Amino acid sequence: MNTSAHTRYCELRYPGKWPETDILGAVPGGQLRQLDKPNPACPHSFYVGDNFPILHLLKQQYAGKVDLIYIAPPFATGRHFASRDKEHAYSDELLDHHYLEFLRRRLYLLRELLSQQGSIYVHIDKKIGHYVKLLMDEVFGYENFLNDITRIKCNPKNFERQAFGNYSDMILFYAKKRGQHIWQACREPLCEDDLQRLFPKIHPLHGRYTTHPLHAPGETLQGDTGQPWRGLMPPKGRHWRYARQVLDELQAQGLIEWSSTGNPRKMVFAKDHKGTKIQDVWTFKDKGAAYASYPTQKNQDLLLRIIQHSSTPGSLVLDAFAGSGSTLLAAHALGRHFMGMDESEHALKVVRQNFKQAGVACNFFRYQV
């Protein structure tokens, strides 16, 4: 069996798998034609047509310039999707190895567009996602894998089936070069249950709070933190966490609470909590089909989180399966530039409507053979 330096000595084998050189060396048989009057001052662009030749053409100008890619490609469902107005939106007919090769060829082109500080998020269904993980290892390298994020997408299901309910999908997160990728760590505010549990007391002026000990493990034989403060010594085997002058300042500011037994503790307020580190299980439920402008439209807060973490203002963000343009609108709202593309005429219609409603300027192009 052939092995790859990019994977853990395994690969997917199936009929019709192109070599990487054939994928990157393919020559598009068409060109991009602008649909509207050009707006040279506008940094945003949207392309209508098959994204494989479009990505090839864009590679000539944008190779190594995209800081963030988010894609939610078809999920290999074998279904056709319609809008809430019963208008055909797109077809998801490719299955099995046909689907995997369709996606693999595009992943190689997307890799070429990524900057050295770039990263890619592939949002996929769990039924096919574990195969896609192997493709991502092949294209981007196992060493550049960062996270497999579980996304809670809907309320729990009660369908009668001999298996557990399915209410999540997955997002595969890879860097172009791990350690060089843009990472702006954001924190998540505490939920109400955590606030009540961690800060059970109520202050009349400052709201929820808790108290922390003013002493820490370890004795200080010589030094200020081992001396008496207000007639008290630290408990045996411990020392004051702060110098006695700091303890006096905390007392003067009303930040020390004394127990009924005369034990001092520092008051810590919920309003000063910086939030918690975001983990790899996210709850971002999508709108119901009756409320979305495009089938499979993703939660806007999910997209904002990804863009905030993995790009900076002025970064170029790309979505090669743009659908309603939600990723692009989120990128614009955060001061990023964007490129989007979709083969669906319905997507073009929805994107134009959504951009017009949001007041977002964009240059539109069509790929023509």
Secondary structure, DSSP 8 states (H G I E B T S, - for coil): ----TTTTS-----TT---HHHHHH---SSEEEE-S---TT---EEEES-HHHHHHHHHHHHTT-EEEEEE----S--EEEE-TTS-EEEEE---HHHHHHHHHHHHHHHHHHEEEEEEEEEEE-HHHHHHHHHHHHHHH-GGGEEEEEEEE-SS------SS----EEEEEEEESSTTTS-----EE---HHHHHHH--EEETTTEEEEEEESEEES--SSSGGGS-BTTB---TTEEESS-HHHHHHHHHTT-EEE-TTS-EEEEEEGGG---EE--SEEE-----TTT-SSTT---HHHHHHHHHHH--TT-EEEESS-TTTHHHHHHHHTT-EEEEEES-HHHHHHHHHHHHHHT---EEEEEE-
